[in-house]
Amino acid sequence: MTEDVNETIRSGGDPALSIVVPVYNGAGSVGSLVTALEGLDVPGGLEVVLVVDGSPDDSLAVCRGLIATAKVPLVVVDLARNFGEHNAVMAGLHQARGRHVITMDDDLQNPPSEVLKLLGHAQATGADVVYTWYQSKEHAAWRNWGSRFTNRVADLLLDKPKGLYLSSFRCMSRFLVSQILAYDGPFAYIDGLILQVTQRIERVEVLHLPRAMGRSNYTIRKLVRLWMNMFVNFSVMPLRISTLTGMGLSVLGGVAAIFVTIEAVVMQATPRGWGSIMAAVLLLSGVQLMILGIVGEYLGRMFLTANRKPQFIVRDAWRSDTAAAPARQLAKRA
């Protein structure tokens, strides 16, 4: 890894708030988002960090264009390829200087005005992280179902406080951010890292608006990848479940073997129940392959981590510290 960008920009003084926004297919909305954030009255000032995560549209050009007219300090980070939302957020956290850091999406479904409510709650309570929750979520039905499933599983795997909704619109303290940045592995999952560090967690209700344009960048494949990061990287529960499943089926297999032996001795013919035996064999074979797959997933991730698969790679980064100031290229992080 090369020199951290934070060391390059810290001399200008730390703002009260940094807002980190991963940008993917956000060319049509990121300009409106930044304009709205510029209008917020944040005591101590704010900065905005835009991380362009290998977006296939012209998001990078739009973000770079915003630097010339920015009314607040603005950082634009161009990642070498698409690394995923959580890795992009990690890249943004490495650039953020604020005493509190808010992460939010670029689609305007979280009104920028709610930033002040979120920051105020964090400052008033002294919590390490404040999550947002919604009375009504304006996502597609399958996305809402996926979110509920993820949160239910997180209750079991991550020691998450019951009822806490893991939203991407969250506010973190500088202490928490510094602890999260200690993780340099390739399979980042922000909420898992947060729950490993702290239990000083609050939540606040905010609005959730319909998507202004386009459609969600999350696909079923990306959600499955996110679930795997949670399952495998932040818990050994799948291995324990595999062990218990194997023990339970072994007991059932032993009982079935006794019955098959008795049937063969008593009937003195081709054993009846051939179909049930074959079904048991297929069931056990399937479970064995599933368990091997889980173990293989753990080993594969250990292999990729040991071989230093990058968490993210910054191609270029620029910062404007004052309104309409010329863009200044920052040090790269690889």
PADO-276916 format. One record per residue (C-alpha): x, y, z. Coordinates in Angstrom, 1 decimal, m for minus. Each point is the difference from the previous one (the first is absolute). Example, Ala and Ser with C-alpha at 12.3 -4.5 7.8 and 13.67 -1.06 7.14 Angstrom:
REM PADO-276916
> east	north	up
> 12.3	m4.5	7.8;
> 1.4	3.4	m0.7;
//
This chain:
REM PADO-276916
> east	north	up
> 0.0	0.0	0.0;
> 1.2	3.5	m0.8;
> m0.3	3.1	2.1;
> m3.5	0.5	1.5;
> m1.8	3.0	m1.5;
> m1.1	1.1	3.4;
> 3.6	1.0	0.8;
> 0.0	2.2	m3.1;
> m3.2	1.9	0.8;
> 0.0	0.1	3.8;
> 1.9	3.3	0.2;
> m3.1	2.0	m0.9;
> m1.8	m0.8	3.2;
> m2.6	m2.7	0.7;
> m3.7	0.9	m0.8;
> m2.8	m1.1	2.4;
> m1.5	m2.4	m2.6;
> 1.1	m2.0	m3.0;
> m2.6	m1.5	m2.3;
> 1.2	m3.0	m2.0;
> m2.0	m0.9	m3.1;
> 0.8	m3.0	m2.2;
> m1.0	0.9	m3.6;
> m1.1	m2.6	m2.6;
> m2.2	1.0	m2.9;
> m0.7	3.2	1.9;
> 0.8	2.6	m2.7;
> m3.6	1.2	0.0;
> m0.4	0.4	3.7;
> 3.4	0.7	1.6;
> 0.0	3.6	m1.0;
> m3.4	0.7	1.7;
> 1.2	m1.9	3.0;
> 3.2	2.1	0.4;
> m2.0	3.2	m0.6;
> m2.4	m0.9	2.8;
> 2.9	m1.0	2.4;
> 1.7	3.3	m0.7;
> m3.0	1.9	1.3;
> 0.0	m1.7	3.4;
> 1.0	2.1	3.0;
> 2.4	m2.3	1.9;
> 1.8	1.7	2.9;
> 3.7	m0.7	m0.5;
> m0.4	m0.5	m3.7;
> m0.3	m3.1	m2.2;
> 1.8	m1.7	m2.9;
> m1.4	m2.3	m2.6;
> 1.9	m3.1	m1.2;
> m1.2	m1.5	m3.3;
> 1.4	m3.4	m0.9;
> m0.6	m1.0	m3.6;
> m0.1	m3.8	0.1;
> 0.9	m0.9	m3.6;
> m3.3	1.5	m1.2;
> m0.7	m0.8	m3.7;
> m1.8	3.4	m0.5;
> 1.6	3.4	0.1;
> m0.2	0.3	3.8;
> 3.8	0.8	0.2;
> m0.3	2.9	m2.4;
> m3.0	1.4	1.9;
> 1.8	m0.4	3.3;
> 3.1	1.7	m1.2;
> m2.0	2.8	m1.4;
> m1.6	0.6	3.4;
> 3.5	0.8	1.5;
> 0.2	3.3	m2.0;
> m3.2	1.3	1.5;
> 0.0	m1.6	3.4;
> m1.1	2.2	2.9;
> 1.4	m2.5	2.5;
> 3.2	m2.1	0.1;
> m0.5	m2.8	m2.6;
> 2.0	m3.2	m0.5;
> m0.5	m2.1	m3.2;
> 1.6	m3.5	0.0;
> 0.2	m2.0	m3.1;
> 0.3	m3.8	0.6;
> 1.8	m2.1	m2.6;
> m3.0	m2.3	m0.4;
> m3.2	m0.9	1.7;
> 0.7	m1.4	3.5;
> m3.5	0.1	1.5;
> m1.8	2.4	2.2;
> 1.7	m0.9	3.3;
> 3.5	0.0	m1.4;
> m0.8	3.4	m1.6;
> m1.2	1.3	3.4;
> 3.3	m1.2	1.5;
> 1.9	2.0	m2.6;
> m2.1	3.0	0.9;
> 0.7	m0.4	3.7;
> 3.7	0.1	m0.6;
> m0.5	3.5	m1.5;
> m2.4	1.3	2.6;
> 1.3	2.5	2.6;
> m3.2	0.8	1.9;
> m0.6	m0.5	3.7;
> m3.1	m1.9	m1.1;
> m0.5	m1.8	m3.2;
> m3.3	m0.6	m1.7;
> m0.3	m2.6	m2.8;
> m2.9	0.3	m2.5;
> m1.0	m1.1	m3.5;
> 0.0	2.2	m3.1;
> m3.6	m0.7	m1.0;
> m1.7	2.7	2.1;
> m2.3	m2.5	1.7;
> 1.4	1.3	3.3;
> m0.8	3.8	0.1;
> 3.1	2.0	0.6;
> m1.9	2.1	2.6;
> 0.0	m3.1	2.2;
> 3.8	0.2	0.4;
> m0.5	2.7	2.6;
> m2.4	m2.2	2.1;
> 2.4	m2.9	m0.3;
> 3.1	2.1	1.0;
> m1.9	1.7	2.9;
> m1.1	m3.3	1.4;
> 3.6	m1.3	m0.1;
> 1.4	3.1	1.7;
> m2.7	0.0	2.7;
> 0.2	m3.7	0.9;
> 3.8	m0.4	m0.4;
> m0.7	m3.3	m1.8;
> 2.7	m1.6	m2.1;
> m2.5	m0.6	m2.8;
> m3.5	1.2	m0.7;
> m2.0	m2.1	m2.5;
> m3.1	1.3	m1.8;
> m3.3	m1.9	m0.4;
> m3.1	0.6	m2.0;
> m3.7	m0.3	0.6;
> m0.4	m0.8	m3.7;
> 2.8	m1.0	m2.5;
> m0.5	1.0	m3.6;
> 1.8	m3.0	m1.4;
> m1.2	m2.8	m2.2;
> m1.6	m2.8	1.9;
> 2.9	m2.4	m0.6;
> 2.5	2.6	1.3;
> m2.1	0.4	3.2;
> m0.2	m3.7	0.4;
> 3.8	m0.3	m0.5;
> 0.6	2.7	2.6;
> m2.3	m1.8	2.6;
> 1.8	m3.3	m0.7;
> 3.4	1.6	0.4;
> m1.0	1.7	3.3;
> m1.5	m3.3	1.4;
> 3.2	m1.9	m0.8;
> 2.1	2.8	1.5;
> m1.9	m0.4	3.2;
> 1.5	m3.5	0.2;
> 3.4	0.4	m1.5;
> 1.2	3.5	1.1;
> m1.4	0.4	3.5;
> m2.1	2.9	m1.3;
> m2.4	1.7	2.5;
> m3.4	m1.4	m0.7;
> m2.2	2.2	m2.1;
> 2.9	2.1	m1.3;
> m0.2	0.7	m3.8;
> 3.3	0.0	m1.7;
> m0.3	2.9	m2.3;
> 2.6	1.4	m2.4;
> m1.0	3.5	1.2;
> 1.9	0.2	3.3;
> 2.1	2.3	2.1;
> 3.3	m1.1	1.6;
> 2.4	1.6	2.4;
> 3.6	0.6	m0.8;
> 1.0	m2.7	2.6;
> m2.1	m2.6	m1.8;
> 1.2	1.0	m3.4;
> 3.7	m0.4	1.1;
> m0.8	m3.5	1.3;
> m1.7	m1.0	m3.2;
> 2.9	1.2	m2.1;
> 2.3	m2.5	1.8;
> m1.7	m2.7	m2.2;
> 1.9	m0.3	m3.3;
> m1.4	m3.3	m1.3;
> m1.8	m0.2	m3.4;
> m3.4	m1.0	1.3;
> m1.3	3.1	1.7;
> m3.4	0.1	1.7;
> m0.4	3.3	1.8;
> m2.7	m1.1	2.4;
> 1.9	m3.2	1.0;
> 3.0	2.2	0.8;
> m2.1	2.4	2.0;
> m1.6	m2.7	2.1;
> 3.5	m1.5	0.7;
> 1.1	3.3	1.5;
> m2.9	1.5	2.0;
> m3.3	m0.5	1.7;
> m0.6	3.7	0.5;
> m2.6	0.1	m2.7;
> m3.0	2.3	m0.5;
> m2.6	0.3	m2.7;
> m2.2	2.9	m1.3;
> m3.0	0.0	m2.3;
> 0.4	1.8	m3.4;
> m1.9	0.3	m3.2;
> 0.5	m2.3	m3.0;
> m1.0	1.3	m3.3;
> m0.8	m1.7	m3.3;
> 2.9	m0.3	m2.4;
> 0.2	3.2	m2.1;
> 1.5	m1.6	m3.1;
> 1.4	m3.3	m1.3;
> m0.2	m3.2	2.0;
> 1.8	m1.6	2.8;
> 3.6	m1.1	m0.7;
> m0.5	m3.0	2.3;
> m0.6	m3.3	m1.7;
> m0.7	m3.4	1.5;
> 3.6	m1.0	m0.7;
> 1.3	3.1	1.9;
> m2.3	m0.7	2.9;
> 1.2	m3.6	0.1;
> 3.6	1.2	0.0;
> m0.8	2.3	2.9;
> m1.7	m2.8	2.0;
> 3.1	m2.2	m0.6;
> 2.2	2.8	1.4;
> m2.1	0.1	3.1;
> m0.3	m3.8	0.3;
> 3.6	m1.0	m0.5;
> 2.1	3.0	0.9;
> m1.5	1.0	3.3;
> m1.3	m3.2	1.6;
> 0.9	m3.7	0.4;
> m3.7	m0.8	0.4;
> m0.2	m1.7	m3.4;
> 2.8	m2.4	1.1;
> m1.8	m0.7	3.2;
> m3.2	m0.7	m1.8;
> 1.8	m2.3	m2.3;
> 1.4	m1.9	2.9;
> m3.4	m0.4	1.7;
> m1.6	m1.0	m3.2;
> 2.7	m2.7	m0.6;
> m0.4	m1.3	3.6;
> m3.8	m0.1	m0.3;
> 0.0	m1.8	m3.4;
> 2.6	m2.4	1.3;
> m2.3	m1.0	2.8;
> m2.9	m0.4	m2.4;
> 2.3	m2.0	m2.3;
> 0.9	m2.4	2.8;
> m3.7	m0.6	0.9;
> m0.8	m0.6	m3.7;
> 2.9	m2.5	m0.3;
> m1.4	m2.0	3.0;
> m3.5	m0.1	m1.7;
> 1.5	m1.1	m3.3;
> 2.0	m2.8	1.6;
> m3.0	m1.3	1.9;
> m2.1	0.1	m3.2;
> 2.6	m1.9	m2.0;
> 0.4	m2.7	2.7;
> m3.7	m0.4	0.7;
> m1.4	0.2	m3.6;
> 2.8	m2.3	m1.5;
> m0.6	1.6	m3.4;
> 0.8	3.1	m1.9;
> m0.4	2.7	2.7;
> m3.2	2.0	m0.2;
> 0.4	3.7	0.3;
> 2.6	0.3	m2.8;
> m1.4	3.4	m0.9;
> 0.3	1.3	3.5;
> 3.7	m1.1	0.1;
> 0.8	1.7	m3.2;
> m1.8	3.2	1.2;
> 2.2	m0.1	3.2;
> 3.2	m0.5	m2.1;
> m0.9	3.0	m2.2;
> m0.9	2.1	3.0;
> 3.2	m0.7	1.8;
> 2.1	0.5	m3.2;
> m1.7	3.4	m0.5;
> 0.7	1.1	3.6;
> 3.6	m1.1	m0.3;
> 0.5	2.0	m3.1;
> m1.7	3.0	1.6;
> 2.3	m0.2	3.0;
> 3.1	m0.4	m2.2;
> m1.2	3.1	m1.9;
> m0.2	2.0	3.2;
> 3.4	m1.1	1.1;
> 1.3	0.7	m3.5;
> m1.4	3.6	0.1;
> 1.8	0.7	3.2;
> 3.3	m1.4	m1.4;
> m0.4	1.9	m3.3;
> m0.5	3.2	1.8;
> 3.0	m0.7	2.2;
> 2.1	m0.7	m3.1;
> m1.1	3.3	m1.7;
> 0.7	2.0	3.1;
> 3.4	m1.6	0.5;
> 0.8	0.9	m3.6;
> m0.9	3.6	0.6;
> m3.0	0.3	m2.2;
> m0.6	3.8	0.1;
> m2.8	1.5	1.9;
> m0.1	2.8	m2.5;
> 2.4	1.8	m2.4;
> m0.1	3.7	m0.5;
> 0.9	1.1	m3.5;
> m0.2	3.7	0.8;
> m1.4	2.3	2.6;
> m0.6	3.8	0.2;
> m1.0	2.5	2.6;
> m1.3	3.5	0.1;
> 0.3	1.5	3.5;
> m1.8	3.3	m0.7;
> m2.8	1.2	m2.2;
> 0.9	0.1	m3.6;
> 3.6	m0.9	0.8;
> 2.1	m1.8	m2.6;
> 0.0	m3.8	0.4;
> 3.1	m1.4	1.7;
> 1.0	m3.5	m0.9;
> 0.5	m2.2	3.1;
> 2.4	m2.8	0.7;
> m1.2	m3.4	m1.2;
> m0.8	m2.9	2.1;
> 0.5	m3.5	m1.4;
//
